[in-house]
Amino acid sequence: MEQCVIGGDLPTKNPVLNIIDLVQKWPDIVGDLVAEKAFPCRVKNGTLILQTVSTVWANELQLLVPRLLDEIEEQCPQLNVNKIRFVA
């Protein structure tokens, strides 16, 4: 399993660096099309805030939440994301 790592081999506990790593991995996690329509903004209290291009995309992506949470947990486990909230 790949860890979120910025510029080295050791995982970091710095939340800013962890979100940067998520942003860098975002297209691999969700695919290019979704990455163009939704962007991770921040993680607060275990909730990932995703900025979407429209409320239509926010509603569409709501269906993908279980898969997104699994992928994020696999790629970036130290983020401890357990919920996703969409803003348009």
PDB file of N, CA, C and O in Angstrom:
ATOM      1  N   MET A   1       0.849  -1.179   0.000  1.00  0.00           N
ATOM      2  CA  MET A   1       0.000   0.000   0.000  1.00  0.00           C
ATOM      3  C   MET A   1       0.891   1.237   0.000  1.00  0.00           C
ATOM      4  O   MET A   1       1.834   1.336   0.785  1.00  0.00           O
ATOM      5  N   GLU A   2       0.583   2.171  -0.883  1.00  0.00           N
ATOM      6  CA  GLU A   2       1.351   3.406  -0.993  1.00  0.00           C
ATOM      7  C   GLU A   2       0.940   4.389   0.083  1.00  0.00           C
ATOM      8  O   GLU A   2      -0.248   4.538   0.370  1.00  0.00           O
ATOM      9  N   GLN A   3       1.902   5.055   0.674  1.00  0.00           N
ATOM     10  CA  GLN A   3       1.655   6.047   1.717  1.00  0.00           C
ATOM     11  C   GLN A   3       1.713   7.445   1.115  1.00  0.00           C
ATOM     12  O   GLN A   3       2.385   7.657   0.106  1.00  0.00           O
ATOM     13  N   CYS A   4       1.018   8.395   1.721  1.00  0.00           N
ATOM     14  CA  CYS A   4       1.155   9.801   1.338  1.00  0.00           C
ATOM     15  C   CYS A   4       2.507  10.282   1.834  1.00  0.00           C
ATOM     16  O   CYS A   4       2.737  10.347   3.041  1.00  0.00           O
ATOM     17  N   VAL A   5       3.388  10.615   0.932  1.00  0.00           N
ATOM     18  CA  VAL A   5       4.722  11.049   1.309  1.00  0.00           C
ATOM     19  C   VAL A   5       5.098  12.242   0.455  1.00  0.00           C
ATOM     20  O   VAL A   5       4.898  12.229  -0.760  1.00  0.00           O
ATOM     21  N   ILE A   6       5.632  13.256   1.071  1.00  0.00           N
ATOM     22  CA  ILE A   6       6.098  14.441   0.357  1.00  0.00           C
ATOM     23  C   ILE A   6       7.614  14.475   0.437  1.00  0.00           C
ATOM     24  O   ILE A   6       8.182  14.624   1.519  1.00  0.00           O
ATOM     25  N   GLY A   7       8.258  14.338  -0.688  1.00  0.00           N
ATOM     26  CA  GLY A   7       9.700  14.521  -0.770  1.00  0.00           C
ATOM     27  C   GLY A   7      10.516  13.602   0.108  1.00  0.00           C
ATOM     28  O   GLY A   7      11.552  14.028   0.620  1.00  0.00           O
ATOM     29  N   GLY A   8      10.111  12.378   0.308  1.00  0.00           N
ATOM     30  CA  GLY A   8      10.898  11.450   1.104  1.00  0.00           C
ATOM     31  C   GLY A   8      10.181  10.140   1.285  1.00  0.00           C
ATOM     32  O   GLY A   8       9.139   9.903   0.674  1.00  0.00           O
ATOM     33  N   ASP A   9      10.738   9.282   2.126  1.00  0.00           N
ATOM     34  CA  ASP A   9      10.192   7.953   2.316  1.00  0.00           C
ATOM     35  C   ASP A   9       9.368   7.808   3.586  1.00  0.00           C
ATOM     36  O   ASP A   9       8.759   6.759   3.796  1.00  0.00           O
ATOM     37  N   LEU A  10       9.330   8.820   4.434  1.00  0.00           N
ATOM     38  CA  LEU A  10       8.609   8.709   5.693  1.00  0.00           C
ATOM     39  C   LEU A  10       7.291   9.458   5.635  1.00  0.00           C
ATOM     40  O   LEU A  10       7.249  10.595   5.163  1.00  0.00           O
ATOM     41  N   PRO A  11       6.207   8.841   6.108  1.00  0.00           N
ATOM     42  CA  PRO A  11       4.937   9.568   6.141  1.00  0.00           C
ATOM     43  C   PRO A  11       5.038  10.778   7.065  1.00  0.00           C
ATOM     44  O   PRO A  11       5.793  10.772   8.037  1.00  0.00           O
ATOM     45  N   THR A  12       4.282  11.792   6.752  1.00  0.00           N
ATOM     46  CA  THR A  12       4.305  13.012   7.549  1.00  0.00           C
ATOM     47  C   THR A  12       3.003  13.163   8.320  1.00  0.00           C
ATOM     48  O   THR A  12       1.968  12.646   7.901  1.00  0.00           O
ATOM     49  N   LYS A  13       3.051  13.864   9.435  1.00  0.00           N
ATOM     50  CA  LYS A  13       1.842  14.151  10.204  1.00  0.00           C
ATOM     51  C   LYS A  13       1.391  15.584   9.979  1.00  0.00           C
ATOM     52  O   LYS A  13       0.446  16.044  10.619  1.00  0.00           O
ATOM     53  N   ASN A  14       2.053  16.288   9.083  1.00  0.00           N
ATOM     54  CA  ASN A  14       1.706  17.671   8.796  1.00  0.00           C
ATOM     55  C   ASN A  14       0.459  17.692   7.919  1.00  0.00           C
ATOM     56  O   ASN A  14       0.511  17.224   6.782  1.00  0.00           O
ATOM     57  N   PRO A  15      -0.671  18.226   8.416  1.00  0.00           N
ATOM     58  CA  PRO A  15      -1.914  18.192   7.638  1.00  0.00           C
ATOM     59  C   PRO A  15      -1.832  18.958   6.324  1.00  0.00           C
ATOM     60  O   PRO A  15      -2.479  18.577   5.348  1.00  0.00           O
ATOM     61  N   VAL A  16      -1.050  20.026   6.284  1.00  0.00           N
ATOM     62  CA  VAL A  16      -0.915  20.787   5.039  1.00  0.00           C
ATOM     63  C   VAL A  16      -0.205  19.952   3.984  1.00  0.00           C
ATOM     64  O   VAL A  16      -0.625  19.918   2.828  1.00  0.00           O
ATOM     65  N   LEU A  17       0.861  19.285   4.376  1.00  0.00           N
ATOM     66  CA  LEU A  17       1.577  18.442   3.418  1.00  0.00           C
ATOM     67  C   LEU A  17       0.735  17.256   2.994  1.00  0.00           C
ATOM     68  O   LEU A  17       0.820  16.818   1.847  1.00  0.00           O
ATOM     69  N   ASN A  18      -0.075  16.730   3.898  1.00  0.00           N
ATOM     70  CA  ASN A  18      -0.934  15.602   3.550  1.00  0.00           C
ATOM     71  C   ASN A  18      -1.993  15.992   2.527  1.00  0.00           C
ATOM     72  O   ASN A  18      -2.271  15.218   1.611  1.00  0.00           O
ATOM     73  N   ILE A  19      -2.584  17.161   2.660  1.00  0.00           N
ATOM     74  CA  ILE A  19      -3.584  17.593   1.680  1.00  0.00           C
ATOM     75  C   ILE A  19      -2.917  17.900   0.346  1.00  0.00           C
ATOM     76  O   ILE A  19      -3.507  17.657  -0.707  1.00  0.00           O
ATOM     77  N   ILE A  20      -1.703  18.428   0.373  1.00  0.00           N
ATOM     78  CA  ILE A  20      -0.964  18.657  -0.873  1.00  0.00           C
ATOM     79  C   ILE A  20      -0.728  17.327  -1.575  1.00  0.00           C
ATOM     80  O   ILE A  20      -0.875  17.233  -2.794  1.00  0.00           O
ATOM     81  N   ASP A  21      -0.369  16.312  -0.821  1.00  0.00           N
ATOM     82  CA  ASP A  21      -0.144  15.001  -1.414  1.00  0.00           C
ATOM     83  C   ASP A  21      -1.440  14.458  -2.012  1.00  0.00           C
ATOM     84  O   ASP A  21      -1.423  13.870  -3.093  1.00  0.00           O
ATOM     85  N   LEU A  22      -2.568  14.650  -1.315  1.00  0.00           N
ATOM     86  CA  LEU A  22      -3.861  14.219  -1.848  1.00  0.00           C
ATOM     87  C   LEU A  22      -4.160  14.946  -3.155  1.00  0.00           C
ATOM     88  O   LEU A  22      -4.620  14.331  -4.117  1.00  0.00           O
ATOM     89  N   VAL A  23      -3.904  16.240  -3.195  1.00  0.00           N
ATOM     90  CA  VAL A  23      -4.132  17.015  -4.419  1.00  0.00           C
ATOM     91  C   VAL A  23      -3.288  16.459  -5.564  1.00  0.00           C
ATOM     92  O   VAL A  23      -3.772  16.338  -6.689  1.00  0.00           O
ATOM     93  N   GLN A  24      -2.034  16.121  -5.282  1.00  0.00           N
ATOM     94  CA  GLN A  24      -1.161  15.575  -6.317  1.00  0.00           C
ATOM     95  C   GLN A  24      -1.658  14.218  -6.813  1.00  0.00           C
ATOM     96  O   GLN A  24      -1.538  13.915  -8.000  1.00  0.00           O
ATOM     97  N   LYS A  25      -2.204  13.413  -5.934  1.00  0.00           N
ATOM     98  CA  LYS A  25      -2.681  12.081  -6.301  1.00  0.00           C
ATOM     99  C   LYS A  25      -4.125  12.075  -6.793  1.00  0.00           C
ATOM    100  O   LYS A  25      -4.606  11.048  -7.273  1.00  0.00           O
ATOM    101  N   TRP A  26      -4.816  13.194  -6.682  1.00  0.00           N
ATOM    102  CA  TRP A  26      -6.236  13.268  -6.976  1.00  0.00           C
ATOM    103  C   TRP A  26      -6.620  12.671  -8.333  1.00  0.00           C
ATOM    104  O   TRP A  26      -7.547  11.862  -8.382  1.00  0.00           O
ATOM    105  N   PRO A  27      -5.949  13.032  -9.443  1.00  0.00           N
ATOM    106  CA  PRO A  27      -6.331  12.442 -10.732  1.00  0.00           C
ATOM    107  C   PRO A  27      -6.189  10.917 -10.760  1.00  0.00           C
ATOM    108  O   PRO A  27      -6.977  10.237 -11.418  1.00  0.00           O
ATOM    109  N   ASP A  28      -5.201  10.381 -10.058  1.00  0.00           N
ATOM    110  CA  ASP A  28      -5.038   8.927  -9.993  1.00  0.00           C
ATOM    111  C   ASP A  28      -6.137   8.283  -9.152  1.00  0.00           C
ATOM    112  O   ASP A  28      -6.561   7.163  -9.438  1.00  0.00           O
ATOM    113  N   ILE A  29      -6.594   8.976  -8.128  1.00  0.00           N
ATOM    114  CA  ILE A  29      -7.619   8.443  -7.234  1.00  0.00           C
ATOM    115  C   ILE A  29      -8.980   8.439  -7.911  1.00  0.00           C
ATOM    116  O   ILE A  29      -9.710   7.452  -7.821  1.00  0.00           O
ATOM    117  N   VAL A  30      -9.337   9.542  -8.596  1.00  0.00           N
ATOM    118  CA  VAL A  30     -10.698   9.684  -9.130  1.00  0.00           C
ATOM    119  C   VAL A  30     -10.784   9.601 -10.642  1.00  0.00           C
ATOM    120  O   VAL A  30     -11.883   9.460 -11.179  1.00  0.00           O
ATOM    121  N   GLY A  31      -9.680   9.683 -11.341  1.00  0.00           N
ATOM    122  CA  GLY A  31      -9.702   9.718 -12.797  1.00  0.00           C
ATOM    123  C   GLY A  31      -9.697  11.154 -13.298  1.00  0.00           C
ATOM    124  O   GLY A  31     -10.081  12.076 -12.579  1.00  0.00           O
ATOM    125  N   ASP A  32      -9.261  11.333 -14.533  1.00  0.00           N
ATOM    126  CA  ASP A  32      -9.090  12.675 -15.092  1.00  0.00           C
ATOM    127  C   ASP A  32     -10.399  13.452 -15.210  1.00  0.00           C
ATOM    128  O   ASP A  32     -10.427  14.648 -14.919  1.00  0.00           O
ATOM    129  N   LEU A  33     -11.482  12.798 -15.629  1.00  0.00           N
ATOM    130  CA  LEU A  33     -12.748  13.507 -15.813  1.00  0.00           C
ATOM    131  C   LEU A  33     -13.257  14.077 -14.492  1.00  0.00           C
ATOM    132  O   LEU A  33     -13.613  15.253 -14.414  1.00  0.00           O
ATOM    133  N   VAL A  34     -13.290  13.241 -13.457  1.00  0.00           N
ATOM    134  CA  VAL A  34     -13.765  13.714 -12.149  1.00  0.00           C
ATOM    135  C   VAL A  34     -12.804  14.757 -11.586  1.00  0.00           C
ATOM    136  O   VAL A  34     -13.239  15.724 -10.961  1.00  0.00           O
ATOM    137  N   ALA A  35     -11.506  14.572 -11.801  1.00  0.00           N
ATOM    138  CA  ALA A  35     -10.522  15.534 -11.299  1.00  0.00           C
ATOM    139  C   ALA A  35     -10.731  16.917 -11.914  1.00  0.00           C
ATOM    140  O   ALA A  35     -10.392  17.925 -11.293  1.00  0.00           O
ATOM    141  N   GLU A  36     -11.284  16.976 -13.121  1.00  0.00           N
ATOM    142  CA  GLU A  36     -11.585  18.264 -13.744  1.00  0.00           C
ATOM    143  C   GLU A  36     -12.836  18.902 -13.157  1.00  0.00           C
ATOM    144  O   GLU A  36     -13.033  20.110 -13.281  1.00  0.00           O
ATOM    145  N   LYS A  37     -13.682  18.098 -12.518  1.00  0.00           N
ATOM    146  CA  LYS A  37     -14.974  18.589 -12.025  1.00  0.00           C
ATOM    147  C   LYS A  37     -15.027  18.766 -10.516  1.00  0.00           C
ATOM    148  O   LYS A  37     -15.925  19.437 -10.008  1.00  0.00           O
ATOM    149  N   ALA A  38     -14.083  18.178  -9.791  1.00  0.00           N
ATOM    150  CA  ALA A  38     -14.058  18.271  -8.325  1.00  0.00           C
ATOM    151  C   ALA A  38     -12.614  18.336  -7.851  1.00  0.00           C
ATOM    152  O   ALA A  38     -11.740  17.642  -8.370  1.00  0.00           O
ATOM    153  N   PHE A  39     -12.380  19.193  -6.843  1.00  0.00           N
ATOM    154  CA  PHE A  39     -11.029  19.432  -6.358  1.00  0.00           C
ATOM    155  C   PHE A  39     -11.016  19.408  -4.834  1.00  0.00           C
ATOM    156  O   PHE A  39     -11.835  20.073  -4.199  1.00  0.00           O
ATOM    157  N   PRO A  40     -10.086  18.643  -4.233  1.00  0.00           N
ATOM    158  CA  PRO A  40     -10.016  18.623  -2.769  1.00  0.00           C
ATOM    159  C   PRO A  40      -9.492  19.948  -2.229  1.00  0.00           C
ATOM    160  O   PRO A  40      -8.435  20.425  -2.644  1.00  0.00           O
ATOM    161  N   CYS A  41     -10.243  20.538  -1.298  1.00  0.00           N
ATOM    162  CA  CYS A  41      -9.860  21.834  -0.720  1.00  0.00           C
ATOM    163  C   CYS A  41      -9.186  21.693   0.636  1.00  0.00           C
ATOM    164  O   CYS A  41      -8.136  22.284   0.886  1.00  0.00           O
ATOM    165  N   ARG A  42      -9.806  20.900   1.511  1.00  0.00           N
ATOM    166  CA  ARG A  42      -9.246  20.749   2.856  1.00  0.00           C
ATOM    167  C   ARG A  42      -9.889  19.547   3.537  1.00  0.00           C
ATOM    168  O   ARG A  42     -10.901  19.008   3.090  1.00  0.00           O
ATOM    169  N   VAL A  43      -9.262  19.157   4.624  1.00  0.00           N
ATOM    170  CA  VAL A  43      -9.813  18.120   5.493  1.00  0.00           C
ATOM    171  C   VAL A  43      -9.980  18.744   6.860  1.00  0.00           C
ATOM    172  O   VAL A  43      -9.037  19.297   7.426  1.00  0.00           O
ATOM    173  N   LYS A  44     -11.200  18.647   7.389  1.00  0.00           N
ATOM    174  CA  LYS A  44     -11.477  19.207   8.712  1.00  0.00           C
ATOM    175  C   LYS A  44     -12.284  18.188   9.506  1.00  0.00           C
ATOM    176  O   LYS A  44     -13.374  17.782   9.101  1.00  0.00           O
ATOM    177  N   ASN A  45     -11.729  17.783  10.642  1.00  0.00           N
ATOM    178  CA  ASN A  45     -12.404  16.821  11.527  1.00  0.00           C
ATOM    179  C   ASN A  45     -12.843  15.557  10.793  1.00  0.00           C
ATOM    180  O   ASN A  45     -13.947  15.058  11.012  1.00  0.00           O
ATOM    181  N   GLY A  46     -11.984  15.047   9.931  1.00  0.00           N
ATOM    182  CA  GLY A  46     -12.279  13.811   9.211  1.00  0.00           C
ATOM    183  C   GLY A  46     -13.157  13.978   7.994  1.00  0.00           C
ATOM    184  O   GLY A  46     -13.482  12.992   7.332  1.00  0.00           O
ATOM    185  N   THR A  47     -13.554  15.215   7.679  1.00  0.00           N
ATOM    186  CA  THR A  47     -14.395  15.466   6.511  1.00  0.00           C
ATOM    187  C   THR A  47     -13.576  16.127   5.415  1.00  0.00           C
ATOM    188  O   THR A  47     -12.970  17.178   5.625  1.00  0.00           O
ATOM    189  N   LEU A  48     -13.563  15.506   4.249  1.00  0.00           N
ATOM    190  CA  LEU A  48     -12.906  16.081   3.084  1.00  0.00           C
ATOM    191  C   LEU A  48     -13.892  17.021   2.401  1.00  0.00           C
ATOM    192  O   LEU A  48     -15.013  16.630   2.073  1.00  0.00           O
ATOM    193  N   ILE A  49     -13.470  18.253   2.192  1.00  0.00           N
ATOM    194  CA  ILE A  49     -14.288  19.241   1.494  1.00  0.00           C
ATOM    195  C   ILE A  49     -13.848  19.249   0.031  1.00  0.00           C
ATOM    196  O   ILE A  49     -12.689  19.526  -0.277  1.00  0.00           O
ATOM    197  N   LEU A  50     -14.788  18.941  -0.868  1.00  0.00           N
ATOM    198  CA  LEU A  50     -14.509  18.944  -2.302  1.00  0.00           C
ATOM    199  C   LEU A  50     -15.253  20.094  -2.959  1.00  0.00           C
ATOM    200  O   LEU A  50     -16.466  20.233  -2.800  1.00  0.00           O
ATOM    201  N   GLN A  51     -14.524  20.910  -3.692  1.00  0.00           N
ATOM    202  CA  GLN A  51     -15.120  21.980  -4.492  1.00  0.00           C
ATOM    203  C   GLN A  51     -15.498  21.379  -5.842  1.00  0.00           C
ATOM    204  O   GLN A  51     -14.653  20.796  -6.520  1.00  0.00           O
ATOM    205  N   THR A  52     -16.762  21.519  -6.235  1.00  0.00           N
ATOM    206  CA  THR A  52     -17.209  21.004  -7.522  1.00  0.00           C
ATOM    207  C   THR A  52     -17.576  22.162  -8.443  1.00  0.00           C
ATOM    208  O   THR A  52     -17.822  23.279  -7.988  1.00  0.00           O
ATOM    209  N   VAL A  53     -17.610  21.881  -9.733  1.00  0.00           N
ATOM    210  CA  VAL A  53     -17.909  22.926 -10.708  1.00  0.00           C
ATOM    211  C   VAL A  53     -19.385  23.297 -10.721  1.00  0.00           C
ATOM    212  O   VAL A  53     -19.750  24.367 -11.208  1.00  0.00           O
ATOM    213  N   SER A  54     -20.242  22.420 -10.189  1.00  0.00           N
ATOM    214  CA  SER A  54     -21.676  22.708 -10.167  1.00  0.00           C
ATOM    215  C   SER A  54     -22.371  21.801  -9.153  1.00  0.00           C
ATOM    216  O   SER A  54     -21.808  20.806  -8.695  1.00  0.00           O
ATOM    217  N   THR A  55     -23.589  22.164  -8.821  1.00  0.00           N
ATOM    218  CA  THR A  55     -24.370  21.302  -7.928  1.00  0.00           C
ATOM    219  C   THR A  55     -24.726  19.990  -8.610  1.00  0.00           C
ATOM    220  O   THR A  55     -24.900  18.973  -7.939  1.00  0.00           O
ATOM    221  N   VAL A  56     -24.835  19.999  -9.919  1.00  0.00           N
ATOM    222  CA  VAL A  56     -25.097  18.758 -10.663  1.00  0.00           C
ATOM    223  C   VAL A  56     -23.961  17.771 -10.434  1.00  0.00           C
ATOM    224  O   VAL A  56     -24.200  16.592 -10.174  1.00  0.00           O
ATOM    225  N   TRP A  57     -22.722  18.254 -10.530  1.00  0.00           N
ATOM    226  CA  TRP A  57     -21.573  17.384 -10.292  1.00  0.00           C
ATOM    227  C   TRP A  57     -21.505  16.956  -8.830  1.00  0.00           C
ATOM    228  O   TRP A  57     -21.145  15.814  -8.543  1.00  0.00           O
ATOM    229  N   ALA A  58     -21.837  17.828  -7.921  1.00  0.00           N
ATOM    230  CA  ALA A  58     -21.856  17.455  -6.500  1.00  0.00           C
ATOM    231  C   ALA A  58     -22.841  16.312  -6.279  1.00  0.00           C
ATOM    232  O   ALA A  58     -22.528  15.351  -5.576  1.00  0.00           O
ATOM    233  N   ASN A  59     -24.023  16.411  -6.871  1.00  0.00           N
ATOM    234  CA  ASN A  59     -25.021  15.342  -6.736  1.00  0.00           C
ATOM    235  C   ASN A  59     -24.542  14.051  -7.381  1.00  0.00           C
ATOM    236  O   ASN A  59     -24.726  12.970  -6.821  1.00  0.00           O
ATOM    237  N   GLU A  60     -23.937  14.154  -8.540  1.00  0.00           N
ATOM    238  CA  GLU A  60     -23.430  12.971  -9.243  1.00  0.00           C
ATOM    239  C   GLU A  60     -22.332  12.278  -8.425  1.00  0.00           C
ATOM    240  O   GLU A  60     -22.319  11.053  -8.302  1.00  0.00           O
ATOM    241  N   LEU A  61     -21.431  13.063  -7.879  1.00  0.00           N
ATOM    242  CA  LEU A  61     -20.311  12.496  -7.121  1.00  0.00           C
ATOM    243  C   LEU A  61     -20.752  11.907  -5.788  1.00  0.00           C
ATOM    244  O   LEU A  61     -20.053  11.072  -5.215  1.00  0.00           O
ATOM    245  N   GLN A  62     -21.885  12.330  -5.302  1.00  0.00           N
ATOM    246  CA  GLN A  62     -22.413  11.764  -4.059  1.00  0.00           C
ATOM    247  C   GLN A  62     -22.550  10.241  -4.175  1.00  0.00           C
ATOM    248  O   GLN A  62     -22.385   9.516  -3.193  1.00  0.00           O
ATOM    249  N   LEU A  63     -22.853   9.774  -5.377  1.00  0.00           N
ATOM    250  CA  LEU A  63     -22.989   8.332  -5.617  1.00  0.00           C
ATOM    251  C   LEU A  63     -21.650   7.592  -5.504  1.00  0.00           C
ATOM    252  O   LEU A  63     -21.620   6.383  -5.273  1.00  0.00           O
ATOM    253  N   LEU A  64     -20.560   8.318  -5.666  1.00  0.00           N
ATOM    254  CA  LEU A  64     -19.225   7.707  -5.635  1.00  0.00           C
ATOM    255  C   LEU A  64     -18.552   7.771  -4.268  1.00  0.00           C
ATOM    256  O   LEU A  64     -17.427   7.295  -4.115  1.00  0.00           O
ATOM    257  N   VAL A  65     -19.213   8.343  -3.283  1.00  0.00           N
ATOM    258  CA  VAL A  65     -18.573   8.561  -1.983  1.00  0.00           C
ATOM    259  C   VAL A  65     -17.961   7.290  -1.393  1.00  0.00           C
ATOM    260  O   VAL A  65     -16.815   7.349  -0.949  1.00  0.00           O
ATOM    261  N   PRO A  66     -18.645   6.149  -1.358  1.00  0.00           N
ATOM    262  CA  PRO A  66     -18.005   4.961  -0.765  1.00  0.00           C
ATOM    263  C   PRO A  66     -16.700   4.570  -1.477  1.00  0.00           C
ATOM    264  O   PRO A  66     -15.715   4.225  -0.825  1.00  0.00           O
ATOM    265  N   ARG A  67     -16.700   4.625  -2.793  1.00  0.00           N
ATOM    266  CA  ARG A  67     -15.486   4.288  -3.540  1.00  0.00           C
ATOM    267  C   ARG A  67     -14.395   5.322  -3.300  1.00  0.00           C
ATOM    268  O   ARG A  67     -13.228   4.964  -3.139  1.00  0.00           O
ATOM    269  N   LEU A  68     -14.759   6.597  -3.276  1.00  0.00           N
ATOM    270  CA  LEU A  68     -13.781   7.651  -3.024  1.00  0.00           C
ATOM    271  C   LEU A  68     -13.146   7.500  -1.645  1.00  0.00           C
ATOM    272  O   LEU A  68     -11.933   7.644  -1.497  1.00  0.00           O
ATOM    273  N   LEU A  69     -13.959   7.214  -0.648  1.00  0.00           N
ATOM    274  CA  LEU A  69     -13.427   7.029   0.708  1.00  0.00           C
ATOM    275  C   LEU A  69     -12.460   5.854   0.761  1.00  0.00           C
ATOM    276  O   LEU A  69     -11.422   5.937   1.418  1.00  0.00           O
ATOM    277  N   ASP A  70     -12.789   4.760   0.075  1.00  0.00           N
ATOM    278  CA  ASP A  70     -11.891   3.601   0.033  1.00  0.00           C
ATOM    279  C   ASP A  70     -10.568   3.946  -0.629  1.00  0.00           C
ATOM    280  O   ASP A  70      -9.502   3.584  -0.130  1.00  0.00           O
ATOM    281  N   GLU A  71     -10.639   4.644  -1.752  1.00  0.00           N
ATOM    282  CA  GLU A  71      -9.414   5.014  -2.476  1.00  0.00           C
ATOM    283  C   GLU A  71      -8.554   5.983  -1.669  1.00  0.00           C
ATOM    284  O   GLU A  71      -7.331   5.850  -1.630  1.00  0.00           O
ATOM    285  N   ILE A  72      -9.190   6.944  -1.034  1.00  0.00           N
ATOM    286  CA  ILE A  72      -8.437   7.907  -0.222  1.00  0.00           C
ATOM    287  C   ILE A  72      -7.780   7.199   0.955  1.00  0.00           C
ATOM    288  O   ILE A  72      -6.626   7.477   1.284  1.00  0.00           O
ATOM    289  N   GLU A  73      -8.508   6.287   1.590  1.00  0.00           N
ATOM    290  CA  GLU A  73      -7.936   5.528   2.710  1.00  0.00           C
ATOM    291  C   GLU A  73      -6.740   4.702   2.252  1.00  0.00           C
ATOM    292  O   GLU A  73      -5.747   4.591   2.971  1.00  0.00           O
ATOM    293  N   GLU A  74      -6.834   4.127   1.067  1.00  0.00           N
ATOM    294  CA  GLU A  74      -5.727   3.316   0.552  1.00  0.00           C
ATOM    295  C   GLU A  74      -4.523   4.179   0.198  1.00  0.00           C
ATOM    296  O   GLU A  74      -3.388   3.819   0.511  1.00  0.00           O
ATOM    297  N   GLN A  75      -4.762   5.316  -0.453  1.00  0.00           N
ATOM    298  CA  GLN A  75      -3.665   6.166  -0.933  1.00  0.00           C
ATOM    299  C   GLN A  75      -3.095   7.080   0.161  1.00  0.00           C
ATOM    300  O   GLN A  75      -1.893   7.343   0.183  1.00  0.00           O
ATOM    301  N   CYS A  76      -3.953   7.563   1.065  1.00  0.00           N
ATOM    302  CA  CYS A  76      -3.545   8.558   2.066  1.00  0.00           C
ATOM    303  C   CYS A  76      -4.176   8.241   3.422  1.00  0.00           C
ATOM    304  O   CYS A  76      -5.009   9.014   3.897  1.00  0.00           O
ATOM    305  N   PRO A  77      -3.810   7.144   4.051  1.00  0.00           N
ATOM    306  CA  PRO A  77      -4.484   6.727   5.285  1.00  0.00           C
ATOM    307  C   PRO A  77      -4.337   7.709   6.443  1.00  0.00           C
ATOM    308  O   PRO A  77      -5.228   7.777   7.289  1.00  0.00           O
ATOM    309  N   GLN A  78      -3.255   8.465   6.511  1.00  0.00           N
ATOM    310  CA  GLN A  78      -3.069   9.374   7.642  1.00  0.00           C
ATOM    311  C   GLN A  78      -3.993  10.585   7.584  1.00  0.00           C
ATOM    312  O   GLN A  78      -4.053  11.344   8.551  1.00  0.00           O
ATOM    313  N   LEU A  79      -4.709  10.790   6.492  1.00  0.00           N
ATOM    314  CA  LEU A  79      -5.689  11.875   6.446  1.00  0.00           C
ATOM    315  C   LEU A  79      -6.910  11.567   7.300  1.00  0.00           C
ATOM    316  O   LEU A  79      -7.604  12.482   7.743  1.00  0.00           O
ATOM    317  N   ASN A  80      -7.178  10.283   7.534  1.00  0.00           N
ATOM    318  CA  ASN A  80      -8.318   9.865   8.362  1.00  0.00           C
ATOM    319  C   ASN A  80      -9.636  10.457   7.879  1.00  0.00           C
ATOM    320  O   ASN A  80     -10.431  10.950   8.679  1.00  0.00           O
ATOM    321  N   VAL A  81      -9.865  10.407   6.577  1.00  0.00           N
ATOM    322  CA  VAL A  81     -11.098  10.919   5.999  1.00  0.00           C
ATOM    323  C   VAL A  81     -12.191   9.869   6.164  1.00  0.00           C
ATOM    324  O   VAL A  81     -12.018   8.721   5.754  1.00  0.00           O
ATOM    325  N   ASN A  82     -13.318  10.259   6.765  1.00  0.00           N
ATOM    326  CA  ASN A  82     -14.431   9.324   6.925  1.00  0.00           C
ATOM    327  C   ASN A  82     -15.737   9.881   6.369  1.00  0.00           C
ATOM    328  O   ASN A  82     -16.785   9.241   6.457  1.00  0.00           O
ATOM    329  N   LYS A  83     -15.660  11.091   5.791  1.00  0.00           N
ATOM    330  CA  LYS A  83     -16.854  11.741   5.246  1.00  0.00           C
ATOM    331  C   LYS A  83     -16.405  12.702   4.155  1.00  0.00           C
ATOM    332  O   LYS A  83     -15.294  13.231   4.203  1.00  0.00           O
ATOM    333  N   ILE A  84     -17.274  12.927   3.170  1.00  0.00           N
ATOM    334  CA  ILE A  84     -16.987  13.890   2.113  1.00  0.00           C
ATOM    335  C   ILE A  84     -18.159  14.863   2.030  1.00  0.00           C
ATOM    336  O   ILE A  84     -19.323  14.462   2.030  1.00  0.00           O
ATOM    337  N   ARG A  85     -17.828  16.144   1.960  1.00  0.00           N
ATOM    338  CA  ARG A  85     -18.836  17.187   1.793  1.00  0.00           C
ATOM    339  C   ARG A  85     -18.507  17.949   0.519  1.00  0.00           C
ATOM    340  O   ARG A  85     -17.349  18.281   0.266  1.00  0.00           O
ATOM    341  N   PHE A  86     -19.527  18.222  -0.277  1.00  0.00           N
ATOM    342  CA  PHE A  86     -19.351  18.907  -1.550  1.00  0.00           C
ATOM    343  C   PHE A  86     -19.829  20.341  -1.449  1.00  0.00           C
ATOM    344  O   PHE A  86     -20.858  20.625  -0.836  1.00  0.00           O
ATOM    345  N   VAL A  87     -19.070  21.247  -2.059  1.00  0.00           N
ATOM    346  CA  VAL A  87     -19.482  22.638  -2.193  1.00  0.00           C
ATOM    347  C   VAL A  87     -19.371  23.008  -3.663  1.00  0.00           C
ATOM    348  O   VAL A  87     -18.414  22.637  -4.342  1.00  0.00           O
ATOM    349  N   ALA A  88     -20.353  23.737  -4.137  1.00  0.00           N
ATOM    350  CA  ALA A  88     -20.365  24.117  -5.562  1.00  0.00           C
ATOM    351  C   ALA A  88     -20.160  25.607  -5.719  1.00  0.00           C
ATOM    352  O   ALA A  88     -20.140  26.112  -6.842  1.00  0.00           O
TER     353      ALA A  88
END
